Amino acid sequence: MEDYRDYEETTEEKVEEALIGILQYGESADDTALADVQSAVSFREEGVLTYNRGLVVRLSDGTEFQITIVQSR
C-alpha cells in the first residue's frame, strides 16, 4: 500500500478518495491521505456560520478541509 504522507499536497480529491476507502472499504485512516489528521471538530464547535452539519478537519501540515453532512433521504 502507498504511503500517502509522501505526497507534497493533500487535495480535495485525495480526501474524497480517503473517505471512500475508509467508509466503503474499511481501510485504515493511516493508509490514506487522512493519516496526519491533527484535529477534527464540528462546524458548531469551530463557529462555522452555516445551517449545515459538518466537520473542520486539520492536517498536521496546516491544510484544512470542511466536510459538509447533508441528509438526502
PQR file with spaces between the fields and no chain letter, atoms N, CA, C, O and H, PARSE charges and radii, in Angstrom:
ATOM       1  N    MET     1       0.839   -1.177    0.000 -0.4000 1.5000
ATOM       2  CA   MET     1       0.000    0.000    0.000 -0.0000 2.0000
ATOM       3  C    MET     1       0.890    1.249    0.000  0.5500 1.7000
ATOM       4  O    MET     1       1.940    1.272    0.642 -0.5500 1.4000
ATOM       5  N    GLU     2       0.455    2.290   -0.732 -0.4000 1.5000
ATOM       6  CA   GLU     2       1.230    3.518   -0.813 -0.0000 2.0000
ATOM       7  C    GLU     2       1.157    4.294    0.500  0.5500 1.7000
ATOM       8  O    GLU     2       0.156    4.237    1.213 -0.5500 1.4000
ATOM       9  H    GLU     2      -0.398    2.271   -1.254  0.4000 1.0000
ATOM      10  N    ASP     3       2.218    5.009    0.803 -0.4000 1.5000
ATOM      11  CA   ASP     3       2.220    5.861    1.982 -0.0000 2.0000
ATOM      12  C    ASP     3       1.859    7.270    1.518  0.5500 1.7000
ATOM      13  O    ASP     3       2.678    7.953    0.903 -0.5500 1.4000
ATOM      14  H    ASP     3       3.031    5.055    0.223  0.4000 1.0000
ATOM      15  N    TYR     4       0.635    7.704    1.813 -0.4000 1.5000
ATOM      16  CA   TYR     4       0.144    8.988    1.336 -0.0000 2.0000
ATOM      17  C    TYR     4       0.846   10.171    1.984  0.5500 1.7000
ATOM      18  O    TYR     4       0.722   11.298    1.507 -0.5500 1.4000
ATOM      19  H    TYR     4      -0.030    7.149    2.312  0.4000 1.0000
ATOM      20  N    ARG     5       1.570    9.935    3.046 -0.4000 1.5000
ATOM      21  CA   ARG     5       2.286   11.038    3.699 -0.0000 2.0000
ATOM      22  C    ARG     5       3.477   11.506    2.873  0.5500 1.7000
ATOM      23  O    ARG     5       4.047   12.556    3.171 -0.5500 1.4000
ATOM      24  H    ARG     5       1.671    9.019    3.434  0.4000 1.0000
ATOM      25  N    ASP     6       3.874   10.751    1.835 -0.4000 1.5000
ATOM      26  CA   ASP     6       4.985   11.153    0.982 -0.0000 2.0000
ATOM      27  C    ASP     6       4.578   12.203   -0.044  0.5500 1.7000
ATOM      28  O    ASP     6       5.448   12.813   -0.667 -0.5500 1.4000
ATOM      29  H    ASP     6       3.411    9.898    1.593  0.4000 1.0000
ATOM      30  N    TYR     7       3.284   12.431   -0.237 -0.4000 1.5000
ATOM      31  CA   TYR     7       2.821   13.424   -1.189 -0.0000 2.0000
ATOM      32  C    TYR     7       3.036   14.827   -0.630  0.5500 1.7000
ATOM      33  O    TYR     7       2.954   15.043    0.580 -0.5500 1.4000
ATOM      34  H    TYR     7       2.577   11.935    0.269  0.4000 1.0000
ATOM      35  N    GLU     8       3.308   15.769   -1.515 -0.4000 1.5000
ATOM      36  CA   GLU     8       3.541   17.146   -1.082 -0.0000 2.0000
ATOM      37  C    GLU     8       2.264   17.821   -0.614  0.5500 1.7000
ATOM      38  O    GLU     8       2.269   18.538    0.387 -0.5500 1.4000
ATOM      39  H    GLU     8       3.374   15.593   -2.498  0.4000 1.0000
ATOM      40  N    GLU     9       1.170   17.596   -1.332 -0.4000 1.5000
ATOM      41  CA   GLU     9      -0.056   18.320   -1.044 -0.0000 2.0000
ATOM      42  C    GLU     9      -1.231   17.356   -0.931  0.5500 1.7000
ATOM      43  O    GLU     9      -1.387   16.449   -1.749 -0.5500 1.4000
ATOM      44  H    GLU     9       1.166   17.013   -2.145  0.4000 1.0000
ATOM      45  N    THR    10      -2.048   17.565    0.085 -0.4000 1.5000
ATOM      46  CA   THR    10      -3.285   16.811    0.200 -0.0000 2.0000
ATOM      47  C    THR    10      -4.371   17.650   -0.448  0.5500 1.7000
ATOM      48  O    THR    10      -4.617   18.785   -0.040 -0.5500 1.4000
ATOM      49  H    THR    10      -1.921   18.302    0.749  0.4000 1.0000
ATOM      50  N    THR    11      -5.012   17.095   -1.444 -0.4000 1.5000
ATOM      51  CA   THR    11      -6.034   17.817   -2.204 -0.0000 2.0000
ATOM      52  C    THR    11      -7.426   17.347   -1.822  0.5500 1.7000
ATOM      53  O    THR    11      -7.587   16.356   -1.110 -0.5500 1.4000
ATOM      54  H    THR    11      -4.813   16.173   -1.775  0.4000 1.0000
ATOM      55  N    GLU    12      -8.433   18.069   -2.306 -0.4000 1.5000
ATOM      56  CA   GLU    12      -9.811   17.668   -2.079 -0.0000 2.0000
ATOM      57  C    GLU    12     -10.061   16.276   -2.649  0.5500 1.7000
ATOM      58  O    GLU    12     -10.760   15.467   -2.038 -0.5500 1.4000
ATOM      59  H    GLU    12      -8.303   18.874   -2.884  0.4000 1.0000
ATOM      60  N    GLU    13      -9.496   15.999   -3.809 -0.4000 1.5000
ATOM      61  CA   GLU    13      -9.667   14.692   -4.436 -0.0000 2.0000
ATOM      62  C    GLU    13      -9.084   13.578   -3.565  0.5500 1.7000
ATOM      63  O    GLU    13      -9.683   12.509   -3.443 -0.5500 1.4000
ATOM      64  H    GLU    13      -8.928   16.655   -4.305  0.4000 1.0000
ATOM      65  N    LYS    14      -7.934   13.820   -2.968 -0.4000 1.5000
ATOM      66  CA   LYS    14      -7.307   12.802   -2.119 -0.0000 2.0000
ATOM      67  C    LYS    14      -8.124   12.569   -0.848  0.5500 1.7000
ATOM      68  O    LYS    14      -8.229   11.439   -0.373 -0.5500 1.4000
ATOM      69  H    LYS    14      -7.448   14.688   -3.067  0.4000 1.0000
ATOM      70  N    VAL    15      -8.698   13.636   -0.303 -0.4000 1.5000
ATOM      71  CA   VAL    15      -9.546   13.489    0.882 -0.0000 2.0000
ATOM      72  C    VAL    15     -10.801   12.702    0.510  0.5500 1.7000
ATOM      73  O    VAL    15     -11.236   11.829    1.262 -0.5500 1.4000
ATOM      74  H    VAL    15      -8.612   14.554   -0.690  0.4000 1.0000
ATOM      75  N    GLU    16     -11.379   13.012   -0.647 -0.4000 1.5000
ATOM      76  CA   GLU    16     -12.550   12.283   -1.121 -0.0000 2.0000
ATOM      77  C    GLU    16     -12.242   10.796   -1.266  0.5500 1.7000
ATOM      78  O    GLU    16     -13.010    9.954   -0.801 -0.5500 1.4000
ATOM      79  H    GLU    16     -11.026   13.721   -1.258  0.4000 1.0000
ATOM      80  N    GLU    17     -11.139   10.476   -1.898 -0.4000 1.5000
ATOM      81  CA   GLU    17     -10.732    9.076   -2.070 -0.0000 2.0000
ATOM      82  C    GLU    17     -10.484    8.409   -0.722  0.5500 1.7000
ATOM      83  O    GLU    17     -10.831    7.243   -0.530 -0.5500 1.4000
ATOM      84  H    GLU    17     -10.515   11.160   -2.276  0.4000 1.0000
ATOM      85  N    ALA    18      -9.887    9.141    0.206 -0.4000 1.5000
ATOM      86  CA   ALA    18      -9.624    8.590    1.530 -0.0000 2.0000
ATOM      87  C    ALA    18     -10.924    8.252    2.245  0.5500 1.7000
ATOM      88  O    ALA    18     -11.042    7.183    2.844 -0.5500 1.4000
ATOM      89  H    ALA    18      -9.605   10.088    0.050  0.4000 1.0000
ATOM      90  N    LEU    19     -11.900    9.153    2.189 -0.4000 1.5000
ATOM      91  CA   LEU    19     -13.173    8.903    2.859 -0.0000 2.0000
ATOM      92  C    LEU    19     -13.906    7.720    2.249  0.5500 1.7000
ATOM      93  O    LEU    19     -14.506    6.925    2.973 -0.5500 1.4000
ATOM      94  H    LEU    19     -11.804   10.021    1.702  0.4000 1.0000
ATOM      95  N    ILE    20     -13.866    7.593    0.932 -0.4000 1.5000
ATOM      96  CA   ILE    20     -14.483    6.431    0.285 -0.0000 2.0000
ATOM      97  C    ILE    20     -13.788    5.155    0.745  0.5500 1.7000
ATOM      98  O    ILE    20     -14.449    4.168    1.068 -0.5500 1.4000
ATOM      99  H    ILE    20     -13.379    8.239    0.344  0.4000 1.0000
ATOM     100  N    GLY    21     -12.472    5.173    0.774 -0.4000 1.5000
ATOM     101  CA   GLY    21     -11.721    3.998    1.225 -0.0000 2.0000
ATOM     102  C    GLY    21     -12.049    3.611    2.649  0.5500 1.7000
ATOM     103  O    GLY    21     -12.197    2.429    2.959 -0.5500 1.4000
ATOM     104  H    GLY    21     -11.935    5.975    0.510  0.4000 1.0000
ATOM     105  N    ILE    22     -12.162    4.595    3.508 -0.4000 1.5000
ATOM     106  CA   ILE    22     -12.459    4.330    4.921 -0.0000 2.0000
ATOM     107  C    ILE    22     -13.891    3.849    5.098  0.5500 1.7000
ATOM     108  O    ILE    22     -14.129    2.840    5.762 -0.5500 1.4000
ATOM     109  H    ILE    22     -12.042    5.555    3.255  0.4000 1.0000
ATOM     110  N    LEU    23     -14.856    4.570    4.503 -0.4000 1.5000
ATOM     111  CA   LEU    23     -16.265    4.273    4.728 -0.0000 2.0000
ATOM     112  C    LEU    23     -16.772    3.063    3.956  0.5500 1.7000
ATOM     113  O    LEU    23     -17.575    2.289    4.477 -0.5500 1.4000
ATOM     114  H    LEU    23     -14.662    5.390    3.964  0.4000 1.0000
ATOM     115  N    GLN    24     -16.313    2.891    2.724 -0.4000 1.5000
ATOM     116  CA   GLN    24     -16.849    1.810    1.911 -0.0000 2.0000
ATOM     117  C    GLN    24     -16.021    0.535    1.978  0.5500 1.7000
ATOM     118  O    GLN    24     -16.562   -0.568    1.907 -0.5500 1.4000
ATOM     119  H    GLN    24     -15.660    3.519    2.300  0.4000 1.0000
ATOM     120  N    TYR    25     -14.716    0.686    2.115 -0.4000 1.5000
ATOM     121  CA   TYR    25     -13.847   -0.491    2.043 -0.0000 2.0000
ATOM     122  C    TYR    25     -13.154   -0.823    3.364  0.5500 1.7000
ATOM     123  O    TYR    25     -12.378   -1.776    3.430 -0.5500 1.4000
ATOM     124  H    TYR    25     -14.276    1.583    2.173  0.4000 1.0000
ATOM     125  N    GLY    26     -13.422   -0.061    4.398 -0.4000 1.5000
ATOM     126  CA   GLY    26     -12.867   -0.360    5.706 -0.0000 2.0000
ATOM     127  C    GLY    26     -11.373   -0.142    5.831  0.5500 1.7000
ATOM     128  O    GLY    26     -10.723   -0.715    6.706 -0.5500 1.4000
ATOM     129  H    GLY    26     -14.053    0.713    4.345  0.4000 1.0000
ATOM     130  N    GLU    27     -10.823    0.700    4.940 -0.4000 1.5000
ATOM     131  CA   GLU    27      -9.387    0.983    5.035 -0.0000 2.0000
ATOM     132  C    GLU    27      -9.085    1.724    6.332  0.5500 1.7000
ATOM     133  O    GLU    27      -9.936    2.437    6.863 -0.5500 1.4000
ATOM     134  H    GLU    27     -11.351    1.165    4.230  0.4000 1.0000
ATOM     135  N    SER    28      -7.894    1.552    6.824 -0.4000 1.5000
ATOM     136  CA   SER    28      -7.439    2.299    7.982 -0.0000 2.0000
ATOM     137  C    SER    28      -7.108    3.722    7.545  0.5500 1.7000
ATOM     138  O    SER    28      -6.528    3.919    6.477 -0.5500 1.4000
ATOM     139  H    SER    28      -7.203    0.973    6.392  0.4000 1.0000
ATOM     140  N    ALA    29      -7.463    4.701    8.344 -0.4000 1.5000
ATOM     141  CA   ALA    29      -7.120    6.089    8.023 -0.0000 2.0000
ATOM     142  C    ALA    29      -5.616    6.257    7.867  0.5500 1.7000
ATOM     143  O    ALA    29      -5.160    7.126    7.125 -0.5500 1.4000
ATOM     144  H    ALA    29      -7.934    4.541    9.212  0.4000 1.0000
ATOM     145  N    ASP    30      -4.845    5.428    8.564 -0.4000 1.5000
ATOM     146  CA   ASP    30      -3.387    5.506    8.481 -0.0000 2.0000
ATOM     147  C    ASP    30      -2.861    5.175    7.094  0.5500 1.7000
ATOM     148  O    ASP    30      -1.721    5.507    6.770 -0.5500 1.4000
ATOM     149  H    ASP    30      -5.216    4.722    9.167  0.4000 1.0000
ATOM     150  N    ASP    31      -3.679    4.523    6.269 -0.4000 1.5000
ATOM     151  CA   ASP    31      -3.276    4.159    4.916 -0.0000 2.0000
ATOM     152  C    ASP    31      -3.832    5.120    3.868  0.5500 1.7000
ATOM     153  O    ASP    31      -3.809    4.814    2.676 -0.5500 1.4000
ATOM     154  H    ASP    31      -4.606    4.254    6.533  0.4000 1.0000
ATOM     155  N    THR    32      -4.329    6.276    4.301 -0.4000 1.5000
ATOM     156  CA   THR    32      -4.957    7.221    3.383 -0.0000 2.0000
ATOM     157  C    THR    32      -4.350    8.612    3.539  0.5500 1.7000
ATOM     158  O    THR    32      -3.445    8.831    4.345 -0.5500 1.4000
ATOM     159  H    THR    32      -4.348    6.525    5.270  0.4000 1.0000
ATOM     160  N    ALA    33      -4.869    9.533    2.753 -0.4000 1.5000
ATOM     161  CA   ALA    33      -4.434   10.931    2.830 -0.0000 2.0000
ATOM     162  C    ALA    33      -4.816   11.569    4.160  0.5500 1.7000
ATOM     163  O    ALA    33      -4.352   12.664    4.478 -0.5500 1.4000
ATOM     164  H    ALA    33      -5.604    9.354    2.099  0.4000 1.0000
ATOM     165  N    LEU    34      -5.656   10.897    4.935 -0.4000 1.5000
ATOM     166  CA   LEU    34      -6.064   11.425    6.241 -0.0000 2.0000
ATOM     167  C    LEU    34      -5.227   10.874    7.389  0.5500 1.7000
ATOM     168  O    LEU    34      -5.627   10.957    8.551 -0.5500 1.4000
ATOM     169  H    LEU    34      -6.034   10.008    4.677  0.4000 1.0000
ATOM     170  N    ALA    35      -4.087   10.320    7.070 -0.4000 1.5000
ATOM     171  CA   ALA    35      -3.219    9.733    8.095 -0.0000 2.0000
ATOM     172  C    ALA    35      -2.691   10.757    9.092  0.5500 1.7000
ATOM     173  O    ALA    35      -2.409   10.424   10.243 -0.5500 1.4000
ATOM     174  H    ALA    35      -3.762   10.252    6.126  0.4000 1.0000
ATOM     175  N    ASP    36      -2.559   11.993    8.652 -0.4000 1.5000
ATOM     176  CA   ASP    36      -1.968   13.014    9.516 -0.0000 2.0000
ATOM     177  C    ASP    36      -2.977   14.025   10.043  0.5500 1.7000
ATOM     178  O    ASP    36      -2.671   15.213   10.147 -0.5500 1.4000
ATOM     179  H    ASP    36      -2.787   12.264    7.717  0.4000 1.0000
ATOM     180  N    VAL    37      -4.192   13.555   10.378 -0.4000 1.5000
ATOM     181  CA   VAL    37      -5.203   14.448   10.935 -0.0000 2.0000
ATOM     182  C    VAL    37      -4.736   14.932   12.301  0.5500 1.7000
ATOM     183  O    VAL    37      -4.442   14.140   13.197 -0.5500 1.4000
ATOM     184  H    VAL    37      -4.441   12.590   10.293  0.4000 1.0000
ATOM     185  N    GLN    38      -4.678   16.243   12.435 -0.4000 1.5000
ATOM     186  CA   GLN    38      -4.289   16.845   13.713 -0.0000 2.0000
ATOM     187  C    GLN    38      -5.530   17.057   14.583  0.5500 1.7000
ATOM     188  O    GLN    38      -5.496   16.842   15.794 -0.5500 1.4000
ATOM     189  H    GLN    38      -4.917   16.886   11.707  0.4000 1.0000
ATOM     190  N    SER    39      -6.631   17.484   13.943 -0.4000 1.5000
ATOM     191  CA   SER    39      -7.871   17.670   14.681 -0.0000 2.0000
ATOM     192  C    SER    39      -9.061   17.585   13.741  0.5500 1.7000
ATOM     193  O    SER    39      -8.957   17.849   12.543 -0.5500 1.4000
ATOM     194  H    SER    39      -6.659   17.659   12.958  0.4000 1.0000
ATOM     195  N    ALA    40     -10.189   17.210   14.315 -0.4000 1.5000
ATOM     196  CA   ALA    40     -11.464   17.199   13.603 -0.0000 2.0000
ATOM     197  C    ALA    40     -12.509   17.675   14.589  0.5500 1.7000
ATOM     198  O    ALA    40     -12.730   17.050   15.627 -0.5500 1.4000
ATOM     199  H    ALA    40     -10.273   16.995   15.288  0.4000 1.0000
ATOM     200  N    VAL    41     -13.149   18.782   14.260 -0.4000 1.5000
ATOM     201  CA   VAL    41     -14.169   19.349   15.147 -0.0000 2.0000
ATOM     202  C    VAL    41     -15.412   19.681   14.330  0.5500 1.7000
ATOM     203  O    VAL    41     -15.337   19.886   13.119 -0.5500 1.4000
ATOM     204  H    VAL    41     -12.969   19.290   13.418  0.4000 1.0000
ATOM     205  N    SER    42     -16.549   19.731   15.005 -0.4000 1.5000
ATOM     206  CA   SER    42     -17.808   20.032   14.326 -0.0000 2.0000
ATOM     207  C    SER    42     -17.832   21.497   13.893  0.5500 1.7000
ATOM     208  O    SER    42     -17.129   22.339   14.452 -0.5500 1.4000
ATOM     209  H    SER    42     -16.611   19.565   15.989  0.4000 1.0000
ATOM     210  N    PHE    43     -18.657   21.779   12.883 -0.4000 1.5000
ATOM     211  CA   PHE    43     -18.848   23.169   12.462 -0.0000 2.0000
ATOM     212  C    PHE    43     -19.270   24.020   13.650  0.5500 1.7000
ATOM     213  O    PHE    43     -18.791   25.141   13.826 -0.5500 1.4000
ATOM     214  H    PHE    43     -19.228   21.095   12.428  0.4000 1.0000
ATOM     215  N    ARG    44     -20.172   23.477   14.464 -0.4000 1.5000
ATOM     216  CA   ARG    44     -20.682   24.223   15.621 -0.0000 2.0000
ATOM     217  C    ARG    44     -19.539   24.586   16.574  0.5500 1.7000
ATOM     218  O    ARG    44     -19.424   25.735   17.000 -0.5500 1.4000
ATOM     219  H    ARG    44     -20.561   22.567   14.321  0.4000 1.0000
ATOM     220  N    GLU    45     -18.691   23.600   16.909 -0.4000 1.5000
ATOM     221  CA   GLU    45     -17.559   23.851   17.814 -0.0000 2.0000
ATOM     222  C    GLU    45     -16.591   24.881   17.216  0.5500 1.7000
ATOM     223  O    GLU    45     -16.008   25.691   17.938 -0.5500 1.4000
ATOM     224  H    GLU    45     -18.784   22.666   16.563  0.4000 1.0000
ATOM     225  N    GLU    46     -16.432   24.838   15.901 -0.4000 1.5000
ATOM     226  CA   GLU    46     -15.489   25.734   15.223 -0.0000 2.0000
ATOM     227  C    GLU    46     -16.085   27.115   14.969  0.5500 1.7000
ATOM     228  O    GLU    46     -15.359   28.052   14.639 -0.5500 1.4000
ATOM     229  H    GLU    46     -16.905   24.181   15.315  0.4000 1.0000
ATOM     230  N    GLY    47     -17.408   27.246   15.121 -0.4000 1.5000
ATOM     231  CA   GLY    47     -18.060   28.532   14.889 -0.0000 2.0000
ATOM     232  C    GLY    47     -18.295   28.833   13.420  0.5500 1.7000
ATOM     233  O    GLY    47     -18.396   29.998   13.037 -0.5500 1.4000
ATOM     234  H    GLY    47     -17.998   26.484   15.389  0.4000 1.0000
ATOM     235  N    VAL    48     -18.384   27.798   12.590 -0.4000 1.5000
ATOM     236  CA   VAL    48     -18.666   27.988   11.165 -0.0000 2.0000
ATOM     237  C    VAL    48     -20.127   28.417   11.034  0.5500 1.7000
ATOM     238  O    VAL    48     -21.026   27.758   11.555 -0.5500 1.4000
ATOM     239  H    VAL    48     -18.303   26.851   12.902  0.4000 1.0000
ATOM     240  N    LEU    49     -20.349   29.520   10.337 -0.4000 1.5000
ATOM     241  CA   LEU    49     -21.698   30.052   10.189 -0.0000 2.0000
ATOM     242  C    LEU    49     -22.412   29.369    9.035  0.5500 1.7000
ATOM     243  O    LEU    49     -22.270   29.764    7.878 -0.5500 1.4000
ATOM     244  H    LEU    49     -19.618   30.055    9.914  0.4000 1.0000
ATOM     245  N    THR    50     -23.170   28.351    9.362 -0.4000 1.5000
ATOM     246  CA   THR    50     -23.940   27.593    8.384 -0.0000 2.0000
ATOM     247  C    THR    50     -25.036   26.847    9.110  0.5500 1.7000
ATOM     248  O    THR    50     -24.932   26.574   10.306 -0.5500 1.4000
ATOM     249  H    THR    50     -23.285   28.031   10.302  0.4000 1.0000
ATOM     250  N    TYR    51     -26.095   26.515    8.375 -0.4000 1.5000
ATOM     251  CA   TYR    51     -27.147   25.682    8.946 -0.0000 2.0000
ATOM     252  C    TYR    51     -26.836   24.203    8.771  0.5500 1.7000
ATOM     253  O    TYR    51     -27.497   23.353    9.367 -0.5500 1.4000
ATOM     254  H    TYR    51     -26.180   26.737    7.404  0.4000 1.0000
ATOM     255  N    ASN    52     -25.839   23.895    7.961 -0.4000 1.5000
ATOM     256  CA   ASN    52     -25.450   22.507    7.715 -0.0000 2.0000
ATOM     257  C    ASN    52     -24.637   21.953    8.872  0.5500 1.7000
ATOM     258  O    ASN    52     -24.020   22.699    9.632 -0.5500 1.4000
ATOM     259  H    ASN    52     -25.302   24.586    7.477  0.4000 1.0000
ATOM     260  N    ARG    53     -24.649   20.636    8.991 -0.4000 1.5000
ATOM     261  CA   ARG    53     -23.767   19.943    9.927 -0.0000 2.0000
ATOM     262  C    ARG    53     -22.503   19.598    9.175  0.5500 1.7000
ATOM     263  O    ARG    53     -22.521   19.463    7.951 -0.5500 1.4000
ATOM     264  H    ARG    53     -25.150   20.030    8.373  0.4000 1.0000
ATOM     265  N    GLY    54     -21.414   19.456    9.889 -0.4000 1.5000
ATOM     266  CA   GLY    54     -20.192   19.072    9.224 -0.0000 2.0000
ATOM     267  C    GLY    54     -18.990   19.131   10.143  0.5500 1.7000
ATOM     268  O    GLY    54     -19.106   19.360   11.347 -0.5500 1.4000
ATOM     269  H    GLY    54     -21.399   19.566   10.883  0.4000 1.0000
ATOM     270  N    LEU    55     -17.832   18.917    9.540 -0.4000 1.5000
ATOM     271  CA   LEU    55     -16.569   18.869   10.274 -0.0000 2.0000
ATOM     272  C    LEU    55     -15.532   19.779    9.641  0.5500 1.7000
ATOM     273  O    LEU    55     -15.507   19.965    8.425 -0.5500 1.4000
ATOM     274  H    LEU    55     -17.738   18.731    8.562  0.4000 1.0000
ATOM     275  N    VAL    56     -14.686   20.338   10.472 -0.4000 1.5000
ATOM     276  CA   VAL    56     -13.480   21.014   10.016 -0.0000 2.0000
ATOM     277  C    VAL    56     -12.331   20.086   10.379  0.5500 1.7000
ATOM     278  O    VAL    56     -12.108   19.777   11.550 -0.5500 1.4000
ATOM     279  H    VAL    56     -14.706   20.187   11.461  0.4000 1.0000
ATOM     280  N    VAL    57     -11.606   19.646    9.357 -0.4000 1.5000
ATOM     281  CA   VAL    57     -10.506   18.693    9.543 -0.0000 2.0000
ATOM     282  C    VAL    57      -9.197   19.400    9.237  0.5500 1.7000
ATOM     283  O    VAL    57      -9.023   19.955    8.152 -0.5500 1.4000
ATOM     284  H    VAL    57     -11.786   19.896    8.406  0.4000 1.0000
ATOM     285  N    ARG    58      -8.279   19.379   10.191 -0.4000 1.5000
ATOM     286  CA   ARG    58      -6.960   19.986   10.003 -0.0000 2.0000
ATOM     287  C    ARG    58      -5.897   18.896   10.000  0.5500 1.7000
ATOM     288  O    ARG    58      -5.882   18.008   10.852 -0.5500 1.4000
ATOM     289  H    ARG    58      -8.420   18.928   11.072  0.4000 1.0000
ATOM     290  N    LEU    59      -5.011   18.991    9.018 -0.4000 1.5000
ATOM     291  CA   LEU    59      -3.890   18.063    8.934 -0.0000 2.0000
ATOM     292  C    LEU    59      -2.675   18.687    9.595  0.5500 1.7000
ATOM     293  O    LEU    59      -2.633   19.900    9.801 -0.5500 1.4000
ATOM     294  H    LEU    59      -5.022   19.713    8.325  0.4000 1.0000
ATOM     295  N    SER    60      -1.706   17.885    9.922 -0.4000 1.5000
ATOM     296  CA   SER    60      -0.527   18.372   10.644 -0.0000 2.0000
ATOM     297  C    SER    60       0.281   19.390    9.852  0.5500 1.7000
ATOM     298  O    SER    60       1.042   20.158   10.440 -0.5500 1.4000
ATOM     299  H    SER    60      -1.740   16.900    9.755  0.4000 1.0000
ATOM     300  N    ASP    61       0.130   19.415    8.512 -0.4000 1.5000
ATOM     301  CA   ASP    61       0.859   20.413    7.708 -0.0000 2.0000
ATOM     302  C    ASP    61       0.120   21.742    7.611  0.5500 1.7000
ATOM     303  O    ASP    61       0.566   22.648    6.907 -0.5500 1.4000
ATOM     304  H    ASP    61      -0.488   18.791    8.034  0.4000 1.0000
ATOM     305  N    GLY    62      -1.030   21.867    8.326 -0.4000 1.5000
ATOM     306  CA   GLY    62      -1.795   23.106    8.322 -0.0000 2.0000
ATOM     307  C    GLY    62      -2.922   23.132    7.301  0.5500 1.7000
ATOM     308  O    GLY    62      -3.735   24.056    7.307 -0.5500 1.4000
ATOM     309  H    GLY    62      -1.392   21.131    8.897  0.4000 1.0000
ATOM     310  N    THR    63      -2.983   22.144    6.432 -0.4000 1.5000
ATOM     311  CA   THR    63      -4.069   22.062    5.467 -0.0000 2.0000
ATOM     312  C    THR    63      -5.380   21.855    6.213  0.5500 1.7000
ATOM     313  O    THR    63      -5.439   21.102    7.184 -0.5500 1.4000
ATOM     314  H    THR    63      -2.322   21.393    6.427  0.4000 1.0000
ATOM     315  N    GLU    64      -6.435   22.531    5.752 -0.4000 1.5000
ATOM     316  CA   GLU    64      -7.732   22.444    6.413 -0.0000 2.0000
ATOM     317  C    GLU    64      -8.807   22.135    5.385  0.5500 1.7000
ATOM     318  O    GLU    64      -8.802   22.682    4.282 -0.5500 1.4000
ATOM     319  H    GLU    64      -6.388   23.143    4.963  0.4000 1.0000
ATOM     320  N    PHE    65      -9.728   21.253    5.753 -0.4000 1.5000
ATOM     321  CA   PHE    65     -10.850   20.893    4.897 -0.0000 2.0000
ATOM     322  C    PHE    65     -12.130   21.001    5.698  0.5500 1.7000
ATOM     323  O    PHE    65     -12.150   20.722    6.897 -0.5500 1.4000
ATOM     324  H    PHE    65      -9.732   20.808    6.649  0.4000 1.0000
ATOM     325  N    GLN    66     -13.211   21.413    5.023 -0.4000 1.5000
ATOM     326  CA   GLN    66     -14.535   21.404    5.619 -0.0000 2.0000
ATOM     327  C    GLN    66     -15.341   20.316    4.933  0.5500 1.7000
ATOM     328  O    GLN    66     -15.433   20.283    3.706 -0.5500 1.4000
ATOM     329  H    GLN    66     -13.194   21.640    4.049  0.4000 1.0000
ATOM     330  N    ILE    67     -15.920   19.432    5.721 -0.4000 1.5000
ATOM     331  CA   ILE    67     -16.711   18.335    5.199 -0.0000 2.0000
ATOM     332  C    ILE    67     -18.146   18.552    5.658  0.5500 1.7000
ATOM     333  O    ILE    67     -18.441   18.498    6.852 -0.5500 1.4000
ATOM     334  H    ILE    67     -15.845   19.460    6.717  0.4000 1.0000
ATOM     335  N    THR    68     -19.034   18.796    4.702 -0.4000 1.5000
ATOM     336  CA   THR    68     -20.430   19.066    5.000 -0.0000 2.0000
ATOM     337  C    THR    68     -21.220   17.760    4.992  0.5500 1.7000
ATOM     338  O    THR    68     -20.996   16.890    4.150 -0.5500 1.4000
ATOM     339  H    THR    68     -18.795   18.839    3.733  0.4000 1.0000
ATOM     340  N    ILE    69     -22.148   17.635    5.942 -0.4000 1.5000
ATOM     341  CA   ILE    69     -23.004   16.459    6.044 -0.0000 2.0000
ATOM     342  C    ILE    69     -24.445   16.900    5.795  0.5500 1.7000
ATOM     343  O    ILE    69     -25.010   17.682    6.559 -0.5500 1.4000
ATOM     344  H    ILE    69     -22.330   18.342    6.626  0.4000 1.0000
ATOM     345  N    VAL    70     -25.024   16.385    4.715 -0.4000 1.5000
ATOM     346  CA   VAL    70     -26.384   16.717    4.353 -0.0000 2.0000
ATOM     347  C    VAL    70     -27.149   15.421    4.119  0.5500 1.7000
ATOM     348  O    VAL    70     -26.749   14.602    3.292 -0.5500 1.4000
ATOM     349  H    VAL    70     -24.564   15.750    4.095  0.4000 1.0000
ATOM     350  N    GLN    71     -28.247   15.233    4.844 -0.4000 1.5000
ATOM     351  CA   GLN    71     -29.077   14.033    4.648 -0.0000 2.0000
ATOM     352  C    GLN    71     -29.914   14.213    3.395  0.5500 1.7000
ATOM     353  O    GLN    71     -30.597   15.225    3.238 -0.5500 1.4000
ATOM     354  H    GLN    71     -28.572   15.898    5.516  0.4000 1.0000
ATOM     355  N    SER    72     -29.861   13.229    2.500 -0.4000 1.5000
ATOM     356  CA   SER    72     -30.605   13.339    1.249 -0.0000 2.0000
ATOM     357  C    SER    72     -31.892   12.518    1.238  0.5500 1.7000
ATOM     358  O    SER    72     -32.756   12.756    0.393 -0.5500 1.4000
ATOM     359  H    SER    72     -29.305   12.407    2.627  0.4000 1.0000
ATOM     360  N    ARG    73     -32.040   11.587    2.124 -0.4000 1.5000
ATOM     361  CA   ARG    73     -33.283   10.800    2.239 -0.0000 2.0000
ATOM     362  C    ARG    73     -33.547   10.475    3.673  0.5500 1.7000
ATOM     363  O    ARG    73     -34.542    9.821    3.985 -0.5500 1.4000
ATOM     364  H    ARG    73     -31.339   11.394    2.810  0.4000 1.0000
